Amino acid sequence: MKKTILLLLLIALFFNCKNEKKTNDKLNVVTTTSMITDLVTNIGGDHINLQGLMGSGVDPHLYKASEGDVSKLANADIIFYNGLHLEGKLVEVFEKMKNKKTIAVSDALDKRTLIGSEYFASNYDPHIWFNIDYWIQITDFVTEELSNALPEKEAIFKANRGQYIKKLGALKATIHSTIESELPKEQRILVTAHDAFNYFGKAFHFEVVGLQGLSTATEAGVQDVQKLSAFIIEKNVKAIFVESSVPKRTIEALQAAVNSKGHHVIIGGSLYSDALGNAGSIEGTYIGMFEYNVNTIVNALK
């Protein structure tokens, strides 16, 4: 099935080299993750035709292009994706799209500032949206790319950028205040299904441990569960967390392992890691997702 879809994509992209014209003088934009979709929506507004490939609860590490994605990608004027091999199974597709404007939003960042990882394909942790300062830089980057592609709307895009960056600044201040006032540093230990929150931990002084690695394509074994259960007991961790885009069975197994050793640990809630919440909900926005995650973490750990 994978080879069939990839072949369809390559046929559409290489043999239909003539780009579709902008619909109603709007850019045809395709995005991968729901976080990027939300960002581009805030900047482009009604002046672009935007289609996101991945919705709520979709794991980008494991995402496979469907037949329905073929026309979206082939007809796009711009494709924004995360990069750093987050969209692992789409990377080879993007790399072959020489006649398309494919943009990795991670290119906005100085790689020297990223968290390195010898275990991930890009050698960097790709979960860059959990650093709000990075997201502000990416907002600037996306705005410039949209302005270059549709210069007659540049003033509108830049005005939208200004408003959105103010909201991101307010988000950062609110989160910092909530964490500092409600959760002592010794209680800031975040145990999750996979290693998605390292940028968050670095920004807000949490020790972060994921049961699985940076990619959900890796599986947690019995030794991983036992090692982490011992850590939870040693650190007297009150709560551990499932993730909306990762099956909860591994965290439930971890909870059972901890409780079997006489230490009670609860599942503190479900966090949004690699995808936003349902479209139309507060958690379906980047800002709403971030606030929800922080409130869930603080309430469970304090």
DOMI-592522 format. One record per residue (C-alpha): residue in three letters; x, y, z. Coordinates in steps of 0.25 Angstrom, whole numbers, padded with zeros to 4 digits, always signed. Each point is the difference from the previous one (the first is absolute). Example, Ala and Ser with C-alpha at 12.3 -4.5 7.8 and 13.67 -1.06 7.14 Angstrom:
BEGIN
Ala+0049-0018+0031
Ser+0006+0014-0002
END
This chain:
BEGIN
Met+0000+0000+0000
Lys+0011+0009+0004
Lys+0007-0002-0014
Thr-0013+0003-0007
Ile-0003+0013+0007
Leu+0015+0005-0002
Leu-0001-0004-0015
Leu-0013+0008-0001
Leu+0007+0012+0006
Leu+0012+0000-0008
Ile-0009-0002-0013
Ala-0008+0012+0004
Leu+0012+0009+0004
Phe+0010-0003-0011
Phe-0009-0002-0012
Asn-0010+0011+0004
Cys+0011+0010+0000
Lys-0009+0012-0003
Asn-0005+0006+0013
Glu-0014+0003+0001
Lys-0004+0014+0000
Lys-0004+0007+0013
Thr-0014-0002+0003
Asn-0008+0014+0000
Asp+0014+0007+0001
Lys+0003-0008+0013
Leu+0012-0008+0003
Asn-0003-0015+0001
Val+0008-0004+0013
Val+0001-0014+0006
Thr+0006-0003+0014
Thr+0003-0013+0007
Thr-0002+0001+0015
Ser-0012+0007+0007
Met+0010+0009+0007
Ile+0005+0006-0013
Thr-0014+0000-0006
Asp-0004+0009+0012
Leu+0012+0009-0002
Val-0003+0002-0015
Thr-0014+0002+0002
Asn+0003+0012+0010
Ile+0009+0006-0010
Gly-0007-0003-0013
Gly-0014+0002+0004
Asp-0010+0000-0011
His+0010+0004-0010
Ile+0005-0014-0002
Asn-0006-0014-0004
Leu+0005-0008+0012
Gln+0000-0015+0001
Gly+0006-0008+0011
Leu+0004-0014-0001
Met+0000-0005+0014
Gly-0012+0003+0010
Ser-0002-0002+0014
Gly+0006-0012+0007
Val+0009-0004-0013
Asp+0014-0004+0003
Pro+0009+0007-0010
His+0012-0010+0003
Leu-0009-0012-0006
Tyr-0008+0008-0010
Lys-0002-0006-0014
Ala-0004+0008-0012
Ser-0014-0004-0005
Glu-0005+0000-0014
Gly-0008+0012+0004
Asp+0012+0008+0003
Val+0005-0001-0014
Ser-0008+0011-0006
Lys+0002+0009+0012
Leu+0015-0001-0001
Ala+0000+0001-0016
Asn-0008+0012+0000
Ala+0007+0008+0011
Asp+0007+0013-0002
Ile+0007-0002+0013
Ile+0002-0012+0010
Phe+0004+0003+0014
Tyr+0005-0012+0008
Asn+0008-0001+0013
Gly+0013-0007-0004
Leu+0010-0006+0008
His-0006-0013-0004
Leu-0012+0002+0008
Glu-0009-0005-0012
Gly+0009-0012-0001
Lys-0008-0007-0011
Leu-0002+0013-0008
Val+0014+0004-0001
Glu+0004-0007-0012
Val-0012+0006-0007
Phe+0003+0014+0003
Glu+0015-0002-0004
Lys-0005-0005-0014
Met-0009+0012-0002
Lys+0010+0009-0007
Asn-0011+0007-0008
Lys-0007+0004+0012
Lys+0002+0011+0011
Thr+0002-0009+0012
Ile+0004+0007+0013
Ala+0005-0006+0013
Val-0004+0010+0011
Ser+0012-0006+0008
Asp+0009+0007-0010
Ala-0004+0013+0008
Leu+0008-0004+0012
Asp+0015-0001+0003
Lys+0003-0015+0000
Arg+0011+0003+0011
Thr-0011+0004+0010
Leu-0008-0013-0002
Ile+0000-0012+0009
Gly+0009-0010-0006
Ser-0003-0015-0001
Glu+0008-0011-0005
Tyr-0012-0009-0001
Phe-0008+0008-0009
Ala+0002+0000-0015
Ser+0002+0015-0001
Asn+0009+0000+0012
Tyr-0009+0010+0006
Asp-0013+0000+0009
Pro-0011+0004-0010
His-0010+0004+0010
Ile+0004+0015-0001
Trp-0015+0006+0002
Phe+0002-0002+0015
Asn+0010+0011+0000
Ile-0009+0013-0001
Asp+0012+0008-0004
Tyr+0003-0009-0012
Trp-0015+0001-0004
Ile+0001+0015+0000
Gln+0012-0001-0009
Ile-0007-0010-0009
Thr-0012+0009-0001
Asp+0009+0011-0005
Phe+0006-0010-0010
Val-0014-0005-0005
Thr-0004+0015-0002
Glu+0012+0003-0009
Glu-0003-0012-0008
Leu-0015+0003-0002
Ser+0004+0014-0003
Asn+0010-0004-0010
Ala-0010-0009-0007
Leu-0012+0010+0000
Pro+0007+0014+0002
Glu-0013+0008-0003
Lys-0005-0006+0014
Glu+0013+0003+0007
Ala-0005+0011+0009
Ile-0012-0009+0005
Phe+0009-0012+0002
Lys+0010+0009+0009
Ala-0012+0007+0007
Asn-0005-0014+0004
Arg+0014-0004+0004
Gly+0001+0011+0010
Gln-0013-0003+0006
Tyr+0003-0015+0001
Ile+0014+0002+0006
Lys-0006+0009+0011
Lys-0009-0012+0003
Leu+0012-0009+0001
Gly+0007+0010+0009
Ala-0012+0000+0009
Leu+0000-0015+0000
Lys+0014-0001+0004
Ala-0002+0010+0012
Thr-0012-0007+0005
Ile+0006-0014+0000
His+0012+0005+0007
Ser-0008+0006+0010
Thr-0009-0012+0002
Ile+0012-0010+0002
Glu+0008+0009+0009
Ser-0011+0003+0009
Glu-0007-0014+0001
Leu+0011-0010-0002
Pro+0013-0001+0008
Lys+0012-0004-0008
Glu+0002-0013+0007
Gln-0014-0004-0005
Arg+0003+0003-0014
Ile+0002-0014-0005
Leu-0008-0003-0013
Val-0001-0015-0004
Thr-0007-0002-0013
Ala-0003-0011-0011
His+0011+0005-0009
Asp+0012+0010+0001
Ala-0008+0012-0006
Phe+0002+0011+0011
Asn+0014+0002+0001
Tyr-0001+0014-0006
Phe-0011+0003+0010
Gly+0008-0005+0011
Lys+0012+0008-0003
Ala-0008+0013-0001
Phe-0008-0002+0013
His+0011-0008+0008
Phe-0007-0014+0000
Glu+0007-0013+0000
Val-0006-0008-0011
Val+0000-0015-0002
Gly-0007-0007-0012
Leu-0003-0015+0001
Gln+0002-0001-0015
Gly+0011+0008-0008
Leu-0001+0012-0008
Ser-0008-0007-0011
Thr-0012-0009+0003
Ala+0005-0009-0010
Thr+0008-0006+0011
Glu-0006-0010+0010
Ala+0002+0000+0015
Gly+0005-0013+0005
Val-0002-0007+0014
Gln+0014+0006+0004
Asp-0004+0014-0004
Val-0013-0002+0009
Gln+0008-0005+0012
Lys+0011+0010-0001
Leu-0010+0012+0000
Ser-0009-0006+0011
Ala+0012+0000+0009
Phe+0003+0014-0004
Ile-0014+0004+0003
Ile+0001-0006+0014
Glu+0013+0006+0003
Lys-0005+0014-0004
Asn-0013-0002+0007
Val-0007+0004-0013
Lys-0015+0002+0003
Ala-0006-0001-0014
Ile+0004-0005-0014
Phe-0007+0004-0013
Val-0005-0006-0013
Glu+0000+0008-0013
Ser-0012+0002-0010
Ser+0008-0005-0012
Val+0007-0013+0007
Pro-0008-0012+0004
Lys-0001+0000+0016
Arg+0003-0015+0002
Thr+0015+0003+0003
Ile-0003+0010+0010
Glu-0010-0009+0007
Ala+0010-0011+0000
Leu+0010+0010+0007
Gln-0011+0004+0010
Ala-0002-0015+0003
Ala+0015-0002+0002
Val+0001+0011+0009
Asn-0012-0003+0009
Ser+0004-0015+0000
Lys+0012+0005+0008
Gly-0008+0007+0011
His+0001+0014-0006
His-0013+0007-0004
Val+0001+0008-0013
Ile-0012+0005-0008
Ile-0002+0003-0014
Gly-0001+0015+0001
Gly-0007+0002-0014
Ser+0002+0000-0015
Leu+0010+0010-0006
Tyr+0000+0005-0014
Ser+0014-0002-0005
Asp+0001-0003-0015
Ala-0014+0005-0004
Leu-0010+0011+0005
Gly-0014-0003+0005
Asn-0013-0001-0008
Ala-0002+0011-0010
Gly-0009+0011+0005
Ser+0004-0003+0015
Ile+0009+0009+0008
Glu+0010-0012+0000
Gly-0001+0000-0015
Thr+0009+0013+0000
Tyr+0015+0001+0003
Ile-0003+0010+0012
Gly-0011-0008+0005
Met+0008-0013+0000
Phe+0011+0006+0007
Glu-0008+0006+0011
Tyr-0008-0014+0002
Asn+0013-0008+0001
Val+0006+0009+0010
Asn-0013+0001+0009
Thr-0001-0016-0001
Ile+0015-0002+0004
Val-0001+0010+0011
Asn-0013-0005+0006
Ala+0005-0014+0000
Leu+0014+0002+0006
Lys-0002+0011+0010
END
